[in-house]
Amino acid sequence: MAESEPAPVPVGEKRGCPEKEGDDAPSKKPRVERDHENGGPPHRDEEKEPEGEASGGEEEGETFADMMKHGLTELDVGILKYVSDHKGFSGILKERYSDFVVHEINKQGKIVHLDDLSVPAEPEEVPEAEEQPEELDVLTEEQKKQLGELQLFKNKEDNVSIEVLDDTKEKRTLVHKAIKTQFPGLETKTEEREGRKFIVAYHAAGKKALAAPRKHFWPKNRGSFCHFTLYKENKDTMDAINVLSKFLRLRPNMFSYMGTKDKRAITVQEIAVLKITAERLAHLNKCLMNLKLGNFCYKNHPLKLGELQGNHFTVVIRNISGTDEQVQQAMTSLRQTGFINYYGMQRFGTTAVATQTVGRAILRNDWNEVVDLILKPRPGAEKEFLVRCREEWAKSQDPEAALKKLPNKRCVEGQLLRGLSMYGKKNIVTAFGLIPRNNRLMYIHSYQSKVWNTMVSRRIEAFGLKAVEGDLELRGTTAHVLTAEEAESRSIHDIVMPLPGYDVIYPTHHVGEGYRELLTADGLDLDNMRHKVKDYSLAGAYRRVIIRPSDVSWSAGLSGPTLMMQCMKYIIIAPVYHYFVT
């Protein structure tokens, strides 16, 4: 629901829970899951549907509604129940992207704001003089001149060779060190020619070495990571990171963050990047659209997914259809009871081929099906170049021919085709590995998410909103099965359900057996969740069934049927915003 067009907010009606619904599973080390889309570990973040994410050349007539005509419904992904049975009301969420404002809550429990665009003062550097005299004596003036020209690409040769007359290991070490210290960007190696030893200096990364000063001239008394606050409008976190990577000429994996944030929203979050100065980052503010960077500081550690404590939301719902009493009932229910912590629709993609279907094929080790699902033609609106690419693949099965149809090769389809072109169609696992790891894991986490949604719907259908014998609660990071006596003193807010994996336990009541039934129907073995490829082995995780946000407040609009609400959401996964008003 996070991705595009305004969507109606259906509230209040109850749906039946079918006897069996099924698809399945996510996660690595067992843990308590946190908010994905707006801040937790994307069984990554990642959260954005991987397929068709070609960021280049937008085409007309491709609305979210068009794509969803052939996409999934909530019923398809196990979202079957509401937390309350009052009549409720409906409205439009995110009619404008400014109707949805998210501020991250960091590890210290502070709400993250962008309020300082200045560059922090640099600490004074203490010059290192210890070995300088010895190193200066190692290189002659002529050698320094040649190395300097090589460093600046003024030397027509692609290397400089220095003969080591006094051939000892200590002397060679000093020469190597002198070149690397005095001429950053150059690498060295020792070669033997006709019984004589030479140290050869060369550019390891070609001209890119000068374009990426990140690797050089970094003071030892400065933290290795520049932390900053990212303010963004109508752009998801990965798109924002890709824009910054392009301007800074970095790989996106040089950035770290605690969670991904919505696209159709105004969001503020903390980001960290390795060895890029605040000055370079601040300079980007002159040329970025809908992005702003500030609150710079240097630290010795990156950020990790899920480290945040939660998010603060300010949400506007427009075109409310319902009485004041219905609105009051719904908002009171949100404040007092909370909402079912379902994984939202954004986890499962917006096209006819759902991400969990690809995830299931990966877990079954059916790599031909994985390729087919990602590349085959599909119904529904798509960018024209993706349509042409799929048609070419269906016709020729030639990865190079299909790749030529894509103007931007960085989408999932392009990365997979490039891998197939490089490694061949008989080495699909390696070819699939060219897709970024977070995107690959998103498929299997999507499968896990559907299993979790389905089993939670069954659990609520069977037992309602009370703790019962056989439910699970967390004690620290360990799950414990409740006895009948313990269940009497617990509430639904204490109960967790597992995402399937090899290192979790399951409820001991009859709903727990449903996990095995679902996975068996999909050709998977609940007792063997380890995969031949380590990345795709699922340890499992635990996730709270009901989330009750704190500090919930709301007010009716002065003009027209509009509702504004604010709340704090702590340690939540995959927000399902249209359940906020059930």
TISEDREN-69547 format. One line per field, with one value per residue (C-alpha): residue in three letters; x, y, z. Coordinates in steps of 0.001 Angstrom, whole numbers. Example, Ala and Ser with C-alpha at 12.3 -4.5 7.8 and 13.67 -1.06 7.14 Angstrom:
// TISEDREN-69547
rest = (Ala  Ser) $
x = (12300  13670) $
y = (-4500  -1060) $
z = (7800  7140) $
//
This chain:
// TISEDREN-69547
rest = (Met  Ala  Glu  Ser  Glu  Pro  Ala  Pro  Val  Pro  Val  Gly  Glu  Lys  Arg  Gly  Cys  Pro  Glu  Lys  Glu  Gly  Asp  Asp  Ala  Pro  Ser  Lys  Lys  Pro  Arg  Val  Glu  Arg  Asp  His  Glu  Asn  Gly  Gly  Pro  Pro  His  Arg  Asp  Glu  Glu  Lys  Glu  Pro  Glu  Gly  Glu  Ala  Ser  Gly  Gly  Glu  Glu  Glu  Gly  Glu  Thr  Phe  Ala  Asp  Met  Met  Lys  His  Gly  Leu  Thr  Glu  Leu  Asp  Val  Gly  Ile  Leu  Lys  Tyr  Val  Ser  Asp  His  Lys  Gly  Phe  Ser  Gly  Ile  Leu  Lys  Glu  Arg  Tyr  Ser  Asp  Phe  Val  Val  His  Glu  Ile  Asn  Lys  Gln  Gly  Lys  Ile  Val  His  Leu  Asp  Asp  Leu  Ser  Val  Pro  Ala  Glu  Pro  Glu  Glu  Val  Pro  Glu  Ala  Glu  Glu  Gln  Pro  Glu  Glu  Leu  Asp  Val  Leu  Thr  Glu  Glu  Gln  Lys  Lys  Gln  Leu  Gly  Glu  Leu  Gln  Leu  Phe  Lys  Asn  Lys  Glu  Asp  Asn  Val  Ser  Ile  Glu  Val  Leu  Asp  Asp  Thr  Lys  Glu  Lys  Arg  Thr  Leu  Val  His  Lys  Ala  Ile  Lys  Thr  Gln  Phe  Pro  Gly  Leu  Glu  Thr  Lys  Thr  Glu  Glu  Arg  Glu  Gly  Arg  Lys  Phe  Ile  Val  Ala  Tyr  His  Ala  Ala  Gly  Lys  Lys  Ala  Leu  Ala  Ala  Pro  Arg  Lys  His  Phe  Trp  Pro  Lys  Asn  Arg  Gly  Ser  Phe  Cys  His  Phe  Thr  Leu  Tyr  Lys  Glu  Asn  Lys  Asp  Thr  Met  Asp  Ala  Ile  Asn  Val  Leu  Ser  Lys  Phe  Leu  Arg  Leu  Arg  Pro  Asn  Met  Phe  Ser  Tyr  Met  Gly  Thr  Lys  Asp  Lys  Arg  Ala  Ile  Thr  Val  Gln  Glu  Ile  Ala  Val  Leu  Lys  Ile  Thr  Ala  Glu  Arg  Leu  Ala  His  Leu  Asn  Lys  Cys  Leu  Met  Asn  Leu  Lys  Leu  Gly  Asn  Phe  Cys  Tyr  Lys  Asn  His  Pro  Leu  Lys  Leu  Gly  Glu  Leu  Gln  Gly  Asn  His  Phe  Thr  Val  Val  Ile  Arg  Asn  Ile  Ser  Gly  Thr  Asp  Glu  Gln  Val  Gln  Gln  Ala  Met  Thr  Ser  Leu  Arg  Gln  Thr  Gly  Phe  Ile  Asn  Tyr  Tyr  Gly  Met  Gln  Arg  Phe  Gly  Thr  Thr  Ala  Val  Ala  Thr  Gln  Thr  Val  Gly  Arg  Ala  Ile  Leu  Arg  Asn  Asp  Trp  Asn  Glu  Val  Val  Asp  Leu  Ile  Leu  Lys  Pro  Arg  Pro  Gly  Ala  Glu  Lys  Glu  Phe  Leu  Val  Arg  Cys  Arg  Glu  Glu  Trp  Ala  Lys  Ser  Gln  Asp  Pro  Glu  Ala  Ala  Leu  Lys  Lys  Leu  Pro  Asn  Lys  Arg  Cys  Val  Glu  Gly  Gln  Leu  Leu  Arg  Gly  Leu  Ser  Met  Tyr  Gly  Lys  Lys  Asn  Ile  Val  Thr  Ala  Phe  Gly  Leu  Ile  Pro  Arg  Asn  Asn  Arg  Leu  Met  Tyr  Ile  His  Ser  Tyr  Gln  Ser  Lys  Val  Trp  Asn  Thr  Met  Val  Ser  Arg  Arg  Ile  Glu  Ala  Phe  Gly  Leu  Lys  Ala  Val  Glu  Gly  Asp  Leu  Glu  Leu  Arg  Gly  Thr  Thr  Ala  His  Val  Leu  Thr  Ala  Glu  Glu  Ala  Glu  Ser  Arg  Ser  Ile  His  Asp  Ile  Val  Met  Pro  Leu  Pro  Gly  Tyr  Asp  Val  Ile  Tyr  Pro  Thr  His  His  Val  Gly  Glu  Gly  Tyr  Arg  Glu  Leu  Leu  Thr  Ala  Asp  Gly  Leu  Asp  Leu  Asp  Asn  Met  Arg  His  Lys  Val  Lys  Asp  Tyr  Ser  Leu  Ala  Gly  Ala  Tyr  Arg  Arg  Val  Ile  Ile  Arg  Pro  Ser  Asp  Val  Ser  Trp  Ser  Ala  Gly  Leu  Ser  Gly  Pro  Thr  Leu  Met  Met  Gln  Cys  Met  Lys  Tyr  Ile  Ile  Ile  Ala  Pro  Val  Tyr  His  Tyr  Phe  Val  Thr) $
x = (0  3024  3813  1652  -1873  -4228  -6174  -9493  -9361  -11917  -12608  -14789  -16121  -15024  -13901  -14183  -11026  -10926  -10006  -6745  -4914  -1390  1920  4868  7936  11118  14310  17757  18747  15650  14783  11949  11096  10887  9141  10148  8746  9358  12258  13012  15186  13967  14105  15036  13991  13576  10297  10151  8994  12130  10723  10342  12123  13842  14674  14829  12497  9032  6153  2612  -572  963  -883  -771  -4442  -3688  -971  -3113  -5881  -3801  -2145  -2974  -5741  -5452  -7192  -4392  -1735  -3575  -4947  -8370  -9339  -9958  -9095  -12585  -16169  -17579  -18887  -15881  -15472  -13584  -11427  -8503  -4978  -2053  -4131  -1089  2293  2439  -516  1881  4836  7257  10010  12335  12843  16529  18296  18285  14521  14766  12611  14916  14547  16507  17350  21013  22520  25961  29177  30870  34274  37162  39282  42867  45096  48312  50948  52587  56320  57678  58715  58715  62486  63290  60651  61853  65327  64045  62841  64999  63717  63536  61497  59138  58664  57834  55452  53738  53164  51861  49494  48034  47964  50552  52885  52301  53457  50984  53522  56821  59527  62046  65036  65932  69705  69990  67740  66507  62940  63151  64284  61526  58932  60083  59807  56322  55215  56772  54978  51577  51920  53180  51202  47670  45888  48962  49470  52790  54110  57541  58777  61986  63589  66759  67775  67123  64293  61971  59108  56403  53934  50630  47014  44904  41579  42539  41230  38477  41079  41189  37404  36978  39037  36965  39745  42506  43440  41072  42292  42796  41096  37855  35199  35095  31358  29612  26133  23504  19775  18026  14809  13012  9730  7868  10863  11588  14772  16552  15795  17222  20355  20776  20587  23232  25402  25223  26264  29055  30142  29801  28290  24928  26204  28523  25409  23684  20372  18069  15034  13410  10722  7627  7812  4545  5350  7597  10104  13088  15663  19298  21799  25509  28114  31694  34472  32593  33036  30166  31347  30800  27394  26329  27345  24672  21948  22536  21565  19181  15433  13110  16081  17922  20897  22000  22823  26233  28547  31317  31145  33125  30225  27624  23880  22194  18766  16267  18299  15657  13089  10172  8600  6441  3598  1459  -1291  -4106  -7105  -9336  -12907  -14053  -17355  -18747  -20339  -18424  -19368  -17888  -14657  -14509  -15055  -12371  -9749  -10499  -10050  -6692  -5535  -6811  -6437  -4112  -4124  -3244  411  -15  2650  1271  628  3900  5729  4172  4654  2306  2414  744  3769  3848  7210  6263  5779  9390  10433  8701  10544  13882  13169  12245  15539  13614  15868  14334  11006  12709  14026  10705  8706  10953  11375  8221  5563  2822  -568  -1112  438  4242  6828  7044  10719  10017  7223  9618  12311  9929  8623  12173  13048  9910  10705  14449  15538  18627  19747  21873  19048  16582  19094  19363  15685  16382  17605  18529  20261  20044  16519  16146  15385  18505  20736  19430  19841  23370  24148  22705  24742  27951  27524  25129  21674  23134  24551  21428  22368  25503  23649  20891  23620  24195  20920  21704  21451  18654  16514  17153  16266  13133  11617  11946  10966  7837  7000  7539  5342  2385  2688  2750  -283  -2263  -1444  -2252  -5627  -6279  -5161  -7494  -10335  -9825  -9169  -9994  -8071  -7093  -4058  -4636  -2735  -178  425  3975  5407  8919  11168  14102  14762  13549  10016  8125  4953  2227  513  -3222  -2429  79  -2348  -4865  -2490  -1368  -2972  -3014  -339  2122  1590  3992  3757  6818  7996  8934  12553  14953  15522  12041  9331  5639  2425  1376  -2347  -3947  -3111  588  105  -1107  2482  3406  289  1001  4637  3899  1298  4011  6523  8608  9670  9150  11840  14427  14544  18259  19010  21879  22734  23440  21843  18470  18481  15731  16337  12953  11858  9084  6616  3927  367  -1161  591  -739  807  1487  605  -2311  -4168  -6552  -8638  -11272  -10474  -11842  -12766  -14375  -14421  -10732  -9068  -5546  -3925  -554  952  4217  4851  7524  9164  6590  6971  5373  2778  -666  -1915  -5489  -5894  -5056  -8691  -10433) $
y = (0  2175  2540  4693  5817  6847  3867  3613  2670  -108  -485  -2421  -5358  -8827  -11490  -15213  -17261  -20175  -23590  -23484  -20668  -21005  -19727  -19241  -18090  -15505  -14917  -15616  -15876  -16195  -12799  -10505  -8847  -5090  -2694  -3380  -770  2004  777  -2835  -5436  -5909  -9482  -6714  -3752  -4738  -4133  -2942  -5314  -6348  -7087  -4433  -1856  -309  3184  5030  6362  6698  5928  7208  5525  3211  3723  1583  776  -442  -2740  -4097  -5158  -8264  -8237  -9563  -8833  -8938  -12308  -13705  -12919  -14087  -10722  -11949  -10508  -7172  -6482  -5191  -5668  -2126  -661  1532  4071  4528  7248  7944  7449  9246  11275  13545  12212  14968  13281  10683  11898  9483  10388  7594  6957  6133  3721  6306  6775  10261  11302  12072  15581  17438  20752  21471  21721  22886  20907  19975  21498  19174  18138  19314  16666  15791  15349  11948  12471  9237  7371  10283  10975  7318  7077  10299  8856  5698  7413  9619  12933  11437  8495  10871  12874  9736  8480  11866  11899  8341  9277  12113  10009  12281  9354  7683  4386  2579  1866  2948  371  990  -1326  -2430  -2453  -3267  -6335  -7065  -7641  -4633  -2317  -3543  -3043  570  1282  -250  1800  5030  4795  4008  6719  9539  8673  7543  5697  3710  32  -1809  -5290  -6934  -8434  -10287  -9639  -11394  -11957  -8328  -7222  -4359  -2731  -1807  994  1097  2288  -551  1096  3165  6731  5841  5991  9779  10020  8270  10104  8257  5668  8142  11042  9978  11281  8651  10800  10987  8270  6083  6584  9853  9705  12113  12727  12129  14032  12756  13380  10895  8585  5290  4689  2538  5014  7785  5716  5013  8745  9532  6662  8029  11553  10320  7539  4891  1456  1541  -959  1733  3167  1693  2488  1120  587  1460  4133  4611  6101  8035  10032  12619  10717  11539  8902  8399  7121  6275  6111  4847  7432  10207  13658  15768  18491  16295  15232  18785  19891  17555  19742  22186  19667  17135  17182  16132  15107  17022  15972  17384  16790  15402  13689  11085  7764  4540  2254  1841  1478  -1912  -2909  -3035  -963  1755  1835  2684  5510  8552  8940  11895  10706  12514  10481  12378  12001  10307  8489  7746  9423  11115  8185  5666  7647  7893  4149  3286  5618  4536  917  1823  3506  854  -2387  -1626  -3519  -6939  -6784  -8159  -7786  -5200  -5516  -3763  -6902  -9002  -6829  -5071  -7281  -10494  -12533  -12171  -12074  -14933  -17208  -16601  -17135  -20496  -21609  -20540  -22498  -25549  -25163  -24946  -22481  -22868  -21782  -18826  -17568  -18202  -16333  -13272  -13037  -14439  -12117  -11203  -9511  -6016  -2618  -2499  -188  -748  -1694  -4435  -5782  -5910  -7552  -10272  -10905  -11289  -13738  -15807  -15883  -16512  -17504  -15426  -13356  -10975  -10255  -9663  -7468  -5150  -4268  -2669  951  500  -2736  -2212  -3576  -7153  -8437  -6758  -8096  -11635  -11469  -10139  -13057  -15572  -13974  -14204  -17632  -19452  -20916  -24014  -21961  -20149  -19984  -17972  -15841  -15117  -14014  -10872  -9526  -7548  -9727  -7723  -8113  -11840  -12331  -10247  -13083  -15711  -13259  -12486  -16186  -16319  -13250  -14887  -17914  -15647  -13628  -16790  -18452  -15312  -15108  -18726  -18107  -15113  -17038  -19899  -18048  -14369  -11670  -13573  -15615  -19370  -22472  -23360  -19757  -18378  -15418  -14020  -14077  -12024  -13418  -16928  -18140  -19921  -22032  -20827  -23204  -22808  -21100  -18677  -17833  -16572  -13757  -12811  -10577  -10841  -8100  -10594  -13242  -13841  -16118  -17571  -17023  -20549  -21621  -24184  -22398  -21482  -23310  -23361  -23027  -26359  -25887  -27024  -23752  -24569  -27702  -25484  -24420  -27961  -28302  -25094  -25878  -29492  -28298  -26115  -28947  -27819  -29639  -27714  -29869  -28985  -25229  -25192  -24548  -25737  -22049  -20648  -17259  -18929  -20964  -19749  -19672  -18075  -15206  -14167  -11345  -9880  -10658  -7342  -3968  -1131  2201  4774  8466  8170  11428  12602  15541  16177  18532  22044  21844  18717  15196  14873  13124  13813  11365  10978  8002  6401  2882  868  -2344  -3052  -4792  -4097  -1463  -1994  1527  909  -1107  1958  2950  -369) $
z = (0  318  -3279  -5486  -6059  -3303  -2136  -345  3299  3806  7469  9811  7830  8791  6404  6947  7338  4896  6163  4233  2574  1756  795  2794  4843  5803  7824  9032  12694  14857  16195  17082  13814  13522  11209  7644  5378  7862  9685  10358  8873  5387  5172  3320  2889  1955  1150  -2359  -5044  -6930  -10347  -12942  -10856  -13816  -12767  -15979  -18595  -17170  -19449  -19628  -18498  -15932  -12707  -9602  -10171  -13714  -12470  -9644  -12045  -12631  -9227  -5778  -3327  455  427  -1763  852  3971  5149  6211  9588  11292  14878  15743  14628  14723  11490  10807  8024  4764  3281  976  2272  627  -1809  -1629  -651  1960  3689  5083  7159  8846  11314  12395  16119  16583  18942  21702  21417  19861  16916  13969  12486  9807  11461  10682  7180  8327  7900  11209  11890  11154  14161  13866  12402  14136  11437  11407  11229  12628  9497  7084  7032  6353  3600  1962  1756  12  -3192  -5386  -6751  -10233  -8964  -7144  -10321  -12335  -9647  -9428  -13200  -13041  -10220  -12324  -15519  -17169  -17679  -21059  -19571  -17358  -14619  -13078  -12307  -9518  -9280  -5748  -5616  -1921  -2213  1281  2398  4731  1911  -422  2341  2816  -917  -1110  1911  641  -2720  -1196  1478  -725  -3863  -2881  -5666  -6707  -5966  -5992  -6697  -6823  -10090  -10950  -14352  -15402  -11806  -10761  -8422  -9400  -7549  -10070  -9266  -11154  -10939  -9547  -10477  -13512  -13618  -11176  -8428  -8668  -8954  -5618  -3008  -419  -154  563  2847  5644  9022  11676  14305  12277  12483  9364  8806  8122  9643  8323  8291  4972  4247  1158  -632  -2846  -3225  -1529  433  -2161  -4952  -2773  -2053  -5767  -6531  -3900  -5195  -8729  -7709  -5442  -7816  -5113  -4883  -3060  -496  907  2579  5623  7285  9975  7762  4454  4315  2148  -1312  -1358  1753  3364  5478  7679  8631  9554  6958  7243  4479  4572  4216  2446  3939  5220  2853  -215  1045  1869  -1629  -3046  -1538  -4406  -7074  -5498  -6111  -3277  -1130  1590  3732  7056  10754  9775  12243  12121  13946  13942  13101  10326  10893  11014  9814  12647  15120  15256  18043  15745  13773  14404  11889  10946  8599  6806  5592  3173  1906  5080  4669  8084  11064  13844  16051  13607  13390  17174  17563  15029  16447  19999  18887  17347  20528  22948  20998  18076  14777  13401  12476  8948  6297  3888  191  -719  480  -2272  -5355  -7738  -10832  -11915  -10753  -6978  -5224  -2888  -5916  -6929  -3304  -3184  -6344  -4800  -1620  -3734  -5597  -8881  -10683  -14124  -12650  -10926  -14277  -15969  -13313  -13422  -17204  -18772  -20262  -17815  -17979  -16666  -17281  -17432  -18889  -22638  -22613  -20032  -22232  -25226  -23113  -21905  -25402  -26728  -23963  -24602  -28314  -28360  -24832  -25691  -22683  -24752  -27210  -24375  -22540  -25557  -25121  -21729  -21639  -17978  -17072  -13302  -12877  -11630  -15121  -16491  -13730  -14199  -17984  -17593  -15265  -17737  -20519  -18462  -16866  -19181  -18675  -17029  -14162  -13022  -9315  -10128  -12669  -10134  -7712  -9826  -8438  -5232  -2148  -522  -3642  -3798  -144  -609  -2648  80  2812  822  872  4632  5027  3326  5584  8632  7489  6751  10062  12067  10340  11319  14874  15293  13654  16118  19384  18894  20746  23866  24881  25025  26033  23353  22246  22183  24076  24016  27045  25935  22472  23307  22590  25357  25040  27412  29790  30465  33771  32189  29380  31963  32926  29391  26772  22979  22925  24468  21790  18895  15880  14113  10581  9488  9754  11166  14478  15728  17622  16724  18757  20235  19586  16309  14496  14886  12769  9926  9210  8232  6089  4176  3469  2533  19  -1539  -1761  1212  4370  7624  9252  6604  6063  5281  1624  -560  -1005  2458  1724  1223  4440  6756  10501  11169  13412  15786  15218  17440  16406  17563  17720  19829  18792  21501  21716  19280  18651  15928  14822  12174  9275  9237  5561  4200  5642  6584  9524  10773  13159  14825  16587  17601  16414  18230  17081  14434  11151  7799  8610  7139  7221  6244  9422  11460  11446  12012) $
//
